[in-house]
Amino acid sequence: MRTADHGKLIILDLKDLGGIPWLYSAICLIFSILAAFTIQKEWENWNHLVEIIKGETDAIRELWLFSRHLSSDSKGNILECIKDYLSTIQREWPIMEQGKRSEPEENILDALRNEITRLTEGKGKIKLIPLFNDIVKNRNRRLYQSAIHIPHILKNTLIFADVLLIFLSLFIGVKNPWIDYIFTLSIGVLAYTIYIVIDDLDNPFRPGVWHLTPQDYKMLLDDISKNTESLSALC
């Protein structure tokens, strides 16, 4: 009787749940589709930014290497513009996510443009102009990609679905309290982790778990500074 009564009690508990597990599964499915779509789009934006930053630093490096074959005055002026440009990017990196044009960067690029324009016609000028255009093109792309963020309505929907997912997991009854605790905790951690990933990818220049740094620009500036010091020592 006790076994039977105990069996009836279990059946009664399962009946009390009704269609809650199925409804919860449907909510999880909708949330997973939204999260997967958002992460994919944000990851593409992240990869584009990495590619753009690499392209910009490569163009700056090539411009520096070609400028070393110019006359002393032209070479020195272009070198100073390049070093100022790299330093400015590092200094203004925290506000990069706004996607706004920086006046100091504009002034440095204008000075660099003037220096290249002043060069006499020849192989040096022919080589430097395309490289300068590559720098400007990659910079404009970097600013454009930096300003792309998740639409507010989609982000708010994901936050609401995340909270709903964690809250509704409390209503899924599990007989063993330890299993119930682990089940609820696992859902909460996973749902919150997904939100952190989306939020970090949406703000690639803001310090977080995943974020872009000006390391490529810093390394290039260090290489240029070391090379300049070595040449000065030899002279």
C-alpha positions in Angstrom: 0.0 0.0 0.0 2.7 2.4 0.9 4.5 1.6 -2.4 1.3 2.0 -4.3 0.4 5.2 -2.4 3.9 6.4 -3.0 3.6 5.6 -6.7 0.3 7.4 -6.9 1.9 10.5 -5.2 4.6 10.6 -7.9 2.0 10.3 -10.6 0.0 13.1 -9.0 3.0 15.3 -8.9 3.8 14.7 -12.6 0.2 15.5 -13.4 0.3 18.7 -11.5 3.1 19.9 -13.8 0.8 19.6 -16.7 2.4 21.1 -19.9 4.9 23.2 -18.1 8.0 21.2 -19.2 6.8 21.4 -22.8 6.1 25.2 -22.6 9.5 25.6 -20.9 11.2 23.7 -23.8 9.5 26.0 -26.3 10.8 29.1 -24.5 14.3 27.6 -24.4 14.1 26.9 -28.1 13.0 30.5 -28.9 15.7 31.9 -26.7 18.4 29.7 -28.2 17.5 30.8 -31.7 17.6 34.5 -30.8 20.9 34.1 -29.0 22.5 32.0 -31.8 21.5 34.5 -34.4 22.7 37.5 -32.4 26.0 35.9 -31.5 26.6 35.0 -35.1 26.1 38.6 -36.3 28.2 40.0 -33.5 31.0 37.5 -34.1 31.0 38.6 -37.8 31.3 42.2 -36.8 34.1 41.3 -34.4 36.0 39.4 -37.2 35.5 42.4 -39.5 37.0 44.7 -36.9 40.0 42.5 -36.4 40.6 42.3 -40.2 40.3 46.1 -40.5 42.7 46.8 -37.7 45.2 44.3 -39.2 44.8 46.0 -42.6 45.3 49.5 -41.1 48.4 48.6 -39.2 49.9 46.7 -42.2 49.3 49.8 -44.4 50.9 52.1 -41.8 53.9 49.7 -41.6 54.4 49.7 -45.4 54.1 53.5 -45.5 56.8 53.7 -42.8 59.1 51.3 -44.7 58.7 53.1 -48.0 59.2 56.5 -46.4 62.6 55.5 -45.1 63.9 55.8 -48.7 62.9 59.5 -49.0 65.1 62.5 -48.3 65.9 63.3 -44.6 63.3 66.1 -44.2 60.4 64.3 -45.9 61.2 61.1 -44.1 61.4 62.8 -40.7 58.1 64.6 -41.1 56.2 61.5 -42.3 57.7 59.4 -39.5 56.5 62.0 -36.9 53.0 61.9 -38.4 53.0 58.1 -38.2 54.1 58.0 -34.6 51.6 60.7 -33.6 48.8 58.8 -35.4 49.6 55.5 -33.6 49.9 57.3 -30.2 46.6 59.1 -30.7 44.8 55.8 -31.5 46.0 54.2 -28.3 45.1 57.3 -26.3 41.5 57.5 -27.7 40.9 53.7 -27.8 38.4 53.7 -24.9 36.0 56.0 -26.8 36.4 54.1 -30.1 33.1 52.3 -29.7 31.2 55.5 -30.3 32.3 55.5 -34.0 32.9 59.2 -34.0 35.7 60.9 -36.0 38.5 62.1 -33.8 39.7 65.7 -34.5 43.4 64.9 -33.5 43.4 61.9 -35.9 41.9 64.1 -38.6 44.6 66.7 -38.1 47.4 64.1 -38.2 46.1 62.5 -41.4 45.7 65.9 -43.0 49.3 66.7 -42.1 50.4 63.3 -43.5 48.4 64.0 -46.6 50.2 67.3 -47.1 53.6 65.8 -46.6 52.9 63.1 -49.3 51.5 65.7 -51.6 54.6 67.9 -51.3 56.8 65.1 -52.6 58.1 65.4 -56.1 56.7 63.1 -58.7 58.6 59.8 -58.6 58.4 56.2 -57.4 58.3 57.3 -53.8 55.1 59.3 -54.2 53.5 56.7 -56.5 54.1 54.1 -53.7 53.0 56.2 -50.8 49.7 57.6 -52.1 48.0 54.1 -52.4 49.3 53.2 -49.0 47.9 56.4 -47.5 44.5 55.7 -49.2 44.5 52.2 -47.6 45.1 53.7 -44.2 42.2 56.2 -44.7 39.9 53.4 -46.1 40.6 51.0 -43.2 40.2 53.8 -40.7 36.7 54.8 -42.1 35.7 51.1 -42.1 36.9 50.8 -38.5 34.8 53.8 -37.4 31.8 52.4 -39.3 32.1 48.9 -37.8 32.6 50.4 -34.3 29.3 52.2 -34.4 27.3 49.0 -35.2 25.5 47.7 -32.2 22.6 45.4 -31.4 19.2 47.1 -31.9 17.8 48.1 -28.4 14.6 46.2 -28.9 16.5 42.9 -29.7 18.9 43.4 -26.8 16.0 44.1 -24.4 14.1 41.0 -25.7 17.2 38.9 -25.1 17.5 40.2 -21.5 13.8 39.6 -20.9 14.1 36.0 -22.3 17.2 35.4 -20.2 15.5 36.4 -17.0 12.3 34.5 -17.9 14.4 31.4 -18.6 16.0 31.5 -15.2 12.8 32.3 -13.4 10.7 29.7 -15.0 13.3 27.0 -14.2 12.2 27.3 -10.6 8.8 25.8 -11.5 10.2 22.7 -13.0 9.8 20.2 -10.2 12.6 17.6 -9.5 12.1 15.1 -6.7 15.7 15.2 -5.5 16.5 18.7 -4.0 20.2 18.4 -4.9 19.4 17.6 -8.5 16.8 20.4 -8.6 19.5 22.8 -7.2 22.1 21.8 -9.8 19.5 21.9 -12.6 18.4 25.4 -11.7 22.0 26.7 -11.1 23.2 25.3 -14.4 20.4 27.0 -16.4 21.1 30.3 -14.6 24.8 30.2 -15.2 24.5 29.2 -18.9 21.8 31.8 -19.6 23.8 34.5 -17.9 27.0 33.5 -19.7 25.2 33.8 -23.0 24.2 37.3 -22.1 27.7 38.2 -21.1 29.1 36.9 -24.4 26.5 38.9 -26.4 27.1 42.1 -24.4 30.9 41.8 -24.7 30.8 41.2 -28.5 28.4 44.2 -28.8 31.0 46.4 -27.1 34.3 45.2 -28.6 36.3 48.2 -27.3 35.0 48.2 -23.8 37.1 46.2 -21.3 35.4 42.9 -20.5 35.8 39.1 -20.9 36.4 39.5 -24.6 37.5 42.9 -26.0 39.8 44.4 -28.7 42.9 46.2 -27.6 45.3 48.6 -29.4 48.1 46.0 -29.1 48.7 46.0 -32.8 49.2 49.7 -32.9 51.4 49.7 -29.8 53.6 47.0 -31.2 54.0 48.9 -34.5 54.9 52.1 -32.6 57.5 50.2 -30.5 59.0 48.7 -33.7 59.3 52.2 -35.3 60.7 53.8 -32.1 63.3 51.0 -31.7 64.3 51.2 -35.4 64.6 55.0 -35.2 66.8 54.8 -32.1 69.0 52.2 -33.8 69.5 54.4 -36.8 70.3 57.4 -34.7 72.9 55.4 -32.7 74.6 54.3 -36.0 74.7 57.9 -37.3 
